[in-house]
């Protein structure tokens, strides 16, 4: 009887030790889950608005609920515009004067009249603004325009791929999300009209789309002779009409 009691006691002690070991082994994992739970995803979405050759690129960034006060944070978007598109620096200057956007070109030598095959990729800095309809969201827009492309032999469309931008963040105080997703530091102006340089944190994020694509209509090479002939004919006709009007209604003094 005593031997049986001792055996049951030993079994119970072994079960208790096993349970305690399982609890302590799970404790670091649970703590890790708790820290990881504060690392809510940063979600970026970009889309084109309007139709035709003149579009608006809308960029929206949504942070998780873990950030309670974004008022101390600034968001900077560094976008790379492919050669098939261009941003008009004069248009940006006009929009900045009207406080409609905070974007500036980084490329110094830039020709808005150059066709696609004579253009290079350009870079733009966009200081995003907080979305009034979303407490943990930022948004920015950038007017872009299609460049002229070489005519194609068969297909009357060409595809332009707009890659995802770099996302930079600067906060006056530390947030868990900065420690979770910050990859490196990048030096950039603290604000659009500021000469002070801040160390922005390059943030990792999740994009709704891998890349943004847009189709641009282009001409066909088989129409080259027709287009040239019609253009030349219209030019001669208009020039003739202008000369006739000048000689008929003009007043000449010898």
QUISUL-V565210 format. One record per residue. D_FIRST is the distance of its C-alpha to the first C-alpha in whole Angstrom. Layout:
D_FIRST
D_FIRST
This chain:
0
4
5
5
6
9
10
11
12
14
16
17
18
20
21
23
25
26
27
29
31
32
33
35
36
38
39
43
43
43
45
48
48
49
52
53
53
56
58
59
62
65
67
71
73
77
80
83
85
89
90
93
94
93
89
87
84
81
78
75
72
69
66
63
62
60
64
64
68
70
73
73
73
75
75
78
78
80
81
83
86
86
90
90
90
92
92
95
95
98
96
93
95
96
93
92
95
94
90
89
87
86
87
89
90
89
91
94
97
96
99
98
101
99
98
95
96
97
94
91
88
88
86
86
84
83
81
79
79
76
76
77
75
72
71
69
72
75
78
81
84
86
89
90
93
93
95
98
96
98
99
97
98
96
93
95
92
90
86
86
82
81
78
76
77
75
73
74
72
73
71
72
68
65
63
60
62
64
61
60
63
66
67
70
72
76
79
81
83
81
84
86
89
87
88
85
82
79
76
74
71
71
69
67
67
66
69
70
72
72
76
79
81
85
87
91
94
96
100
100
103
104
106
107
111
111
109
112
115
114
113
117
119
117
118
122
122
121
123
126
126
125
128
130
129
130
134
134
133
133
136
138
140
142
